[in-house]
């Protein structure tokens, strides 16, 4: 099977916002407790944070982390997580039917984020609470001093403000499962008034308004139109969420789901343009795709367990063990975000540790990389620069979500400062290698090429504490330069990163 990819120096999509490789931590299951925070762990730092996890987060190089939710935030009182830990109340979390000790709050999370080299993306509760709690939270976090909330922060041990720039106005407010669920009209009004209050404090902050929880919601896409009509002049981004499932165990259909993702982004991008034109606005609103991942391995079983388990603290919950097939899916998702980087400026893999996550931990034990750690890490570390507008000629197949799905899924990034072209390639075909001619025009001569490959004979292969290196990148042999021609032989069902030095 043959394919042809053309990249031209003049044809680009957008500069990629580094926040495209963001992450997410919610007070859910073991994401926080025995995930990032375990005071009795052998590697714990002075703040009780696991250094082994921090090291893996640094390896991913994720620039932002969304916190504290997620569904959790819609009934969360941020004030419960400040002050001496012995005085913090234990609350019942209605979202996940667990108990919350509040031993980790804004101070602890901020210290962790600094240690992990990531910036905070904070969410306010617009489910059970209102704009007053939201503006107080912003003041507590960002005001230098001389006011009630900023001075309270100082008395709690943090003299300087954290100066958080990115704030989410609630979470999935279109969802009937959400505490404080609202109609689009109700939420649009509340989000707009909250945004106005926050902007009265600091007009330079970036605000994210809730879009649809997924593209199968009955209110989609009218929700986006109504909410943006109410908030367009006050917000910077609209959030979208999507999780990817393969209950039918059909790999071809599974790997075509990124086409549905692309259509979702395209539709909402069109709605943004429509509302902008309707309002005669010069303001540009973009997309924050702040929840995405494969999620189905443990979902149904965990939903049953939650019905009868009372109110446990930090239970094992949503701990999907990812396989090699999921590597291919995550690669296709990231390729889609790169190709849509003109409108998708922020994206957050959900979540970062233990809960549908690339990093797993054992309480008191080790931490290891799940299979999906690797495509995310490679894209985050090497997918910075300008997204290229590629011309791709590839054989195709038809799936239920889209026709003409290319077997060769590819994105390209030009880093002019480093003098590199990086291509991220997924072969969706299960039995045939794709020999690909890579035509590079306007970049000058290619000096060298490196090929990194993730491939396994078993789609169900996983990484575990005992076998942490079962699925991982290795040097590939499929990329070659000869007489100025770049050829890449992409094995069946594989993920490749090809880097060209110019």
N, C-alpha and C positions, 0 to 999 in steps of 0.2 A: 504494500500500500504506500502511495506517495502523496506528499503534500508540499505546498510552497508557501512561504511566509516572506513578505516584503516589508522592510522597515526603511523609511526615508527620514532623513534628518529634519526636513521641513514640515513633516506632518506629525503633529503631536495632539494629545488630548488635553492635558492639564498638568501643572505642577502638582505632585502628590503631597497632600497634607500628611505630615508624619503621624498625625492622630488617627489615620486610617488603620493603624496597627494597635489600637487601644484595647483595653481589657476591662474586666468587670468583677467585682466582689460584692456579694450580698450576704447578709446574715441569714444563711440558709444551709442546713446540714452542717458539714464540716469545712465549709469554705473559710470561715474565720477561725473558729475554735478547733484546734488541732490541725488546721490548715496553715494559715499564716501565724497564728498566735497559739503558743503552747509554752507557758512559763517554765515548766519542769523538763522541757526537752533538752538533751545534751548540747544542742547548738543554739539554744535560746540566747538572745542578747539581753541587755539590761532592761529593755522594754517588754520582754517576754516573747519577742518575735523570732520565729525559726530562721536561722541564718542559712540553712541548707535550701529553704524555699526562696529566700531573698536572692541567693546566688543563681537559682534557675530563672527567676523573674528577670534578673539582669541579663542573663543569656538570651532571653527572648527579646530584650530591649523594647519593651512596650512603653510608649511615651505618656499615656494617661491611664487612669483606672477609675471607672465609674463606681460610686458607693453612696449610700448603703443598700440600695435596691433600685429596681426589682420590686416585686410584689410586697416585700417586707416594708418598704418605705411608706406605703399607703396607710399604715396604722402606727407609724413610728414617731415617738416623741424624742427629738434629738437631745433635749435637755436631760434625758435619762442617762446619757452616756458621757456626762461631764462630772467633775468633782471627784472626791475620794471614792475608790472602787467599793470600799466597805459600805458606803452610803447609797450606792446606786441600786435602784429597785429592780427586782426580777419581774418581767412582764410576760404575758402570754402573746405569742405571735400568731395572729389569726390566719395569716397567709399560708404558713406551712405547719400549723398546729404543733408548735414547739414552744419551749420556754426560752426566754432571752435574759441572760445575766447582766447584760450591758457592761461587762468588763472591758469590752472594746467599744470605744466611741470615737468622736472626731479627733481627740488628742492622740489616741493610740494609732488610729488609722493614718493620721498625718505623719507621725514619726515613722511608721512602716513605709509609707510612700516615699519619704525622703531617703530612707535607707535603701529602698529598692530602685531608686532613680526614676520614679514615675511621678507625674503630676496628678492632682486630684480633680475628678469630675464629680461634683456633688449633686445629689437629688434632694428636693424638698418634698414634703408630704402635702399633696393636694387632694388626698382621699378623705381622711378623717379630720384634717385640719384646714387652715385657710391661710390667707396672705400674711396675717400678722405673725404666725409662727415662722413662716418662710423668711420674712424680712428680718426677724430677730436672729435667725440662724446665719443669714448673710452678714449681719452686723457683727455677730460673735466671731465669725471666721475672718472677716476682712477689715474691720475698722481698727485703726492704730490704738485708740484709747480715748478716755474722756467721756465715755458713754456707759450706760449700765451694762450692756452686754459685752462690750469690749473690755471693760474693767473686770467683769466676772471672768473672762478668759484669762486675763493677767493673773488674777488671784488663783486660778487653777493651774498656773505654772507656765503659761505661754505668753511671753511679753510681746513678741512681734506678731502681727497678723500673718495669716498664711497666704493671703492674696490669691485666692482661688478665682480663676477667670471663667470657668465653664460650669453652668448650673442647669439642671434638668427640672422642668416644671411638672413634677409628678411622674407617674409611671403607668403606662397601659391603661389610661383612663377610659378607653373605649370598651374594656373587658368587663362583662358582668361578674367575673370572678374577683374583681378588684374591690377591696374595701373602699367605700366611698365612690363607687362607679358613677359616672355622670354621662348625660347625653352630650353630644357634640356642642350643642348650644350652651348648656350649663358649663361644661369644661372650658369652652372657648372664652366665655365671659370671665370665669375665675382666673384662667391662665393669663389673660390680657391684663386684668387688674393687678395680679401678682407681679407680672413683668413690669408694669408701670411703677409699682412701689419699689421694686429692686432697682430699676433705672433711676429713680429719684435719689437713691443712695449712690449708685455708680453706673453711669451710662455706658461705660466701656466694657461691662461684663457681657459674655456670650450666653444667650439663653436658648434652651432647647424645649420646644413644645411637643406634646405627645401626638404622634400620628397613630396609624393602625398597628395593632399587635401582630397581625399577619394579614396576608392578602386574601384569606378566605373569610375574614370577618364580614358579617352581613351589612355592616355600616360602611365598609370600604367600597369605593374611594370617596364617598360623600363626606365621610368624617374629615378627611384632609381638607376638602374644599371649605366646609363650614368652619373648622377650627382656624385655618389660615385666614379666612375672611375676617375673623374676629381678632386675630393676633398679629397679622403680617407686619405691621409697622413697629412691633415691639420685640420680635424674636429674630434669631439668627439661623436656627436650624429646626427641622422637624424630624422627630425620631421615627424609625421603622424597626420592626423586629421580625425575624423569621428563623425557624428551626427546621432541620432537614431530617426526614424519616425514611426508613427502608423496611417497614414491617413486612412487605411482600417479598423481601429478599430478591429483588430484581435489580441487578447492578446497573443495567443500561438505563432503566427508568430513574433510578436513584441519582445517577450522575448527570441526568438531564435537568434536574431540579434547579440548577444554576440558571437555566433559561427562564424559569419562572421568576427567579430572583431578579434577573435583568429586566423582565417585563414590569415587575413591581416597581423597581426604581424608575423605569421610564415613565410609567403612569403618574407617579407622584411628582416627578420632575415636570411633567406637563401641567399638573395642577398648580404647582408653584408658579410656572410661567403664566397660567391663566389668571391667578389671583393678582400677581404682580401687574399684569396688563389692566385688569379690572380696576385696580386702585391707582393706576398711573404712577406706580411707585418706582423709584430708582434703587430701592433696597434689594439686595440679593439674599434670598433664603436658600440654604442648602440642606442636605440630608445628613442626619446623624444616625447611622445604622448601629444603634448601641446595644443590641442583643442579637447574636447570631451564633449558631453552632449546629452540629449534628446532635440530635436528642431523641432517642427512642429506645435504646437498649434496656434501660431499667424503668422507663416511664410508667408503664401500666402497672407493673408490680409494686412500685413505690406508691402509686395512687391508692392501691388497695391497702397497703400497710398503714398509710396515714390515717385511715378511717378508724383504726382500733388501737393506736399506740399511746393515747393519752397526750401528755405534754412533755416529751423528752427534751433534754438540752443537747444541742449539736449532735443529732443522730446521724447515722449513715443514711444519706438521702441523695438521690439522683447521681449516684457515682457510676456513671456509664464508663465501661471499659472499652476504649476505642480500638478498632482493628485497622488493618491495612486499607481496606476499602474506604474507611473514613478519611484516610490521608488524601485519597483522590478527590473526595468530595470537598474537603477543606481547601485543596488546591484550586478547584473550580470556583469556589466562593471567592477566594482572594483574587483570582484572575478577574472575576466580574467586578469587584470593587476597584481594582486598578483601571480597568477599561471604563468605569463610570466615575473616575476620580474628578471629573469636572463638576459633578453635583454631589457625590458622596465625599464629604470632607472628614468625617469621623466615623469610625466603626469600632465596636467593642466585642471581642470574643467572650461568650458567656459560658462558663465563668473561668476564673484563672486557676483555682486550686480545688481539687477534690470533687466539686459539684460540676458535672458535665465540663470537665476541665482538661487542659493539656498537662497539668502537673498533679501528681498524686502523692499523698503522704500516708505513712503509718504512724499512729500515735506512739510517741516514744521511740520510733524507728526512723527508717530512711525516707527519702523523697526521690521520685523518679519521673522520667519524661514519658508521657503517653505517646502513642504513635502520631497524633495530630500536633504534638509539640513542634515537630520538625518542619512541616510546610509553613506553619505560622512563623517560626523563628527565621527561616530562610527568607521569607517575604519581608518580614519586619526589618531584618538587618541589611538586605540587599535591594529592597523594593522602594528605595528613596530616590527621588529625582523627578524626571518628567515622564509621564505615561505616553507611550508611543501609539500612534494610530496605525495599526498593522493591517496589511491586506493578507487575508488568510484564505488559501484555496485548499480545502480538505474534503475528503469523502465524508458523507453524512449518514445519519439514520433518523428515523421518525420515532418519537416517543409520545406518550399521552399528553404531556404538558407542552410540547412544541414539536414542530416539524423541522427537518433540516438541521438537526443537531450535529455539529462538527465533531468528528472523532478526535481531532486535534484541537484541544482547548489551550489557548496561549495568550499571554500578556507580555508586554515588553516595557522596560524602563531604561531611560537614558540618563546616566549620571555624568553630566558634562565636566564637573569638577574632578571626578575620579577617572574620567576617560573610559567609562565602561558602558556596555550594553548588557542588560540582564533579561533573559527570557525565562518565564515560568511556564512549564509545559505539562499538560496532562494528556495521556493517551487513554481515551475512553474505550478503546477496542480491546476485547479480552484475549484475542488470539493472534492478532497481526501487528507486527512492527510497522511503524510509519517512518519511512525515509523522507526527511524534510529538507528541502533546499531553503536556506536562509539567505535572502538577498538583502544586502545592506547598502543603501544608496545615500551618498552625501556625507558619510561619517569619516571618510578617509580609510586608509588601509587597516585591516584588522591584524594585530600583532600576535595574539594568542587566544586560545579558547579553553575554558575549563567546564567540565560537565560533572554535576552532582546528581546522583540518582537515588530515588527511594523506590524499591521494588521488592515484592515478596511473592513466592509461588502460591501462598495461601491468603485469600482475601480476608479470612477470619483471624489471621495472625495478630497477636496483641503483645504489648509490653507489660511485664509484671515486676514486682519487687525482686523476685528471684531471677527473672530473665528480662532485665531492663533494656537490653540492646538487641532484642529480637527483630524489631523493625526500626531502622535508623538510616540516615544518609550514608552513602559510600561513594567513592570516586567512580564516575561512569566512564565508559569507553565509546560512547555513541556520537561524540562531536568531533569533527575534524576540519582543518583548514587545508585546502589544496588549490594552488593556482588562484588564490584570492576568492575561492568559493567555500562557503561554510555549509557543511552538511551535518545534520543531526539525525541519528537513528534512534527513534524513541520506542523502547520496548512496549509490548502489550501491557495494559493496566499498570501504568507507571507514572511517577511524578519526577520531573526533571527540572533542574535549574542550570541554565547554560549562560556562562558569563564570558563576554568578549572584551578583550583589552584592545583599545584603539590606539 
